[in-house]
Amino acid sequence: MNALITNETDRITKKAWEKNWENITIPEVLSIFDYVRVKKQMEIFCRVLPKPGKILEGGCGLAPYLIRLRQLGYDVQGVDYNEGPVLKVRQFDPTLPVSVGDVTQLPFPDASFDGYLSLGVIEHFFEGPQKAIAEAFRVLKPGAVFVVTVPTRNFFMDLKAPINAIKSNKFLRKLFKKPLDNHYWEQYFKRKRLIQYLNEGGFQVKEVHPLDHSHTLVAFSNFFRDKSTYDEASPLAIKISYFFEKYLAWQTCSQMCLICYK
């Protein structure tokens, strides 16, 4: 793999994430814990994360999950490779244990943690997730839990793909004088392939869950978004998502969650 392409792609991704967090407040992102889909995530996290026990969130961003889990009594600290969101978190609450750090080169000794949260992180490395997985394995204690979530491709994404390709075409954007923007790079793992990566990294995958069916509809069209919220689905989308979960779980989910153990 060309190192220049890899480095440039990762640089653009990091910059895009900096921009992503710029205009979002922490109270806004904390509102997600009222959402139906996030409550389902939290049920899984609270069931498998150790209490007591030291937990790391790698790639915490504005740290909503870290904040919420600490409110529930979990000992969680976080790292993110962008300084901007880390500073925002510290300004919100100086007592929160967040720091700047790279999940592929974590600043912690071996076997430091009883749990590790990786929520939408390992899919953003152009060369693949192996380094991030290896570092997670290194800093976890034997028997510790590694909770991984990644986005998944679904039927609605494939349906919308031609429109997105036209919208992102650089020639057309220049022609119609639309600004060229940096977007973070991500890959969509097949379930078996991601399990293989985790197994090769030393982990045993015990559970795999399809999640966020209502968000699939929100991403497909703003018609399905609850405009009174930061990012919740409308009541109609939530009702439709119950059907998806029961009958088309993997075809319509927008995220999968894997529960792994060292």
N, C-alpha and C positions, 0 to 999 in steps of 0.2 A: 504494500500500500504506500502511495506517495506521501512522504512525511509532510511536505509543504501543503498538500491538499488537506491532510488531517489537521494540521496545526491551524490553518486558516479557517476551516469549518468550525473547529472548537472555539476559535477566537470570536467568530461571528455569533455562535450560539451563546457564549458568555455575555457578549454585548447585548444581544436580544433579551436575555434574562434580566440584565440590569435595567433595560428600558421597561420591561414587563412590570417590575415592581415599583417603578418611579411614582406613579400617580394613584397607587392603591394604599389605603390606610389599614392599619392593623385591626381597628374595630370593624371595618368592612369585611375583612377576611374571616374574622371570628364569627360573623353572622352565619357562616356555612354550617355551624353545628346545630342549627335549627332545621336544616334541610333533611328530607327523607333519605336521600341517597347517602349523605354523610353519616347519618345515624346508623345506617347499616354497616358502613366501614368501621365506625367506632365500636360497634358490638364485637366485631372480629378482633380489632386491636386490643380492646380491654380484656378479651377472653384469653389471648395468648401472651401478652406482654407481662413480664414478671413484676410483682409488687410484694415485697421490696425487691430491688435490683437496679443496677445502673443501666440506663438505656441511652443510646445515641441515635439522634436523627441526622442522617447524612444528607446534605442538600436541603436544609430546612426552609430556605427562602424567608418569608416573613413570619415563619414559625407558628402558624395557627395550631397545628397539631401538638407541638411541643407545649404551647401555652395551655391548651385544653387538657392535655394529659397531666400536666403538673397540677392543674386545678383539681383533678381527680385523685391526686396523691401519688402519681408516678414520678420517679426520679429520672427526668429526661434532660439531656443537654444536646445542643445542636451545633452544626458547622455548616457554613455555606461558602462557596468560593467567591462570591460577590460581596464586597464590603458594604455596599449601599443598604441592602435589606438587614444586614447584621446591625448596622448603626441605627436603623429605624426601630428594630426590636429593643435595643438597649435604651433608646430614648423613650419608648413606650413603658418599659419597666427595667431599670438598671440592674435589678437582681436576677434577671433571667440569664442562665448560663449558655450564651451563644458566642461563637467565635468564627473568625475567618479560617477556612480550611478546605482542602481539596479531598474529595472522597477517594481519589486514586492514590493519595499520599497523606493519610490521616496522621495528625500529630499526637498519637496516643500509643502507649506500649502495647505489646501483645497481650491478649486475653484480659482486656480492660473492662468489657461490658457483658451484661447478662442479656441484652436485647439490642436490636438495631432496626430502625425504621428507615426504609428507602422508598419514598413516595414520589414516583414519577421522576426518577433521576437517571437510572442506568441506561435508559434508551437514548440519552443525549450525547453519547460519546461516539464519534465517527468511527473509531477503530474497533468499537465493540465494548461490551460490558465487563470483559474479563478482569481488568485491573480493579474496577470498583468492587467486583465480587470478591476478588482475592484479598483486598484490604478489609472488607467486612469480615471475612473469615479470620484474618489475622487478629483483629481487635476484639473478637468475640471469645468468650470462655467456652470450653467444651460443654455441649448440651444447650448452649444459648440459642435464642430464637432470632431469625432474620426474616423480617416482614418486608416483602417487596411488592410494590404496585407499579404497573406499567400500562400505558394506553394500548388499546387493541383496535385493529381495523374491523369494521362492521359493514353490514349491508348498506346503511345510509351513507357512510363515507364513500363507498364505491359508487353509489348513485350520484353523489355530488362531485365526484372527482373531475369530470370534464369541465364543469363550471369553474372549479378551483384552479385548474390548469390554465384556463383562459385568463382568469383574474391575476394570476401570478406571472404571466408571460412578460418578460422584461421589455421586449420590443413593443408590445401593445401598451404597456404602462408608460413608456416614453412617448409613444404616439399620442396618447390621450392626456399627457402631462400629469400622470399620477406618480406620486413619489415612490421611489424604489426603497423598500424597507428591508432591514435585516430580520430574518426569522430564525428562531432556534431550530437546529437540526434534530430530528428524532427518527428512530426506526421503530417498526411495528414487528414485534416478535411473534412467531408462531408458538403456541403453547408448548409443544414438545421440544422445540429448539431452546426456549428459555430454560425449561427444566433441565435440558442437557447441559447448558452453560453452568447452571447452579450445581448440578451433580459433579461436573468436572472441577468446579471450584471447591469441592469438598462437602457441600451441603446435601442434606436429605430433604426433599420436598414432601411434606406431609399433607398439605391441603392446597387446592387451587380453586378460586372463586371468581365467577364472572360478576362484575359489578357495574353500577352507574348506567343503568338502562335508560333512565329518564334524561340523563345528560346527553345521551346519543341524539335524542330529539332536539334538545337545546342547541347542540352543535350543528344540527342539520338546518334548523331554521329558527329565527328569532320569534316566530309565531308561537313556539312552544316555551318561550322564556317567561317567567313571572317578572314583569317589568318593575314591580315594586321591591324587588330584592337585588342583591349583588349578582347572583348567578344561579338562582333556583329555577327549577322547571315549573311550568304552570300546572294547575290542578288537572287539566286534561292530559298533559304529558305524563304526569305521575300515574294516572289511571291506566293509560296505555302501557306504561312501563311494567305494571303488574302482569299484564298479559305476556309481554316480552319475557319477563323473568321466568314465567311458568312454562312457556311453550317454545321460545326461541332464545334461550339464555345466552348461548355463545354467538349466535348470529347477530345479536343486537346490543351486546354490552359495549361500553366504551372504555372499560378498564378491567384488568384482571389482577387479583391479589394472590400471592403465593406465600405460604407459611413454611419456612425452612428451618432446619436445625443443624447445628454444627456437631 
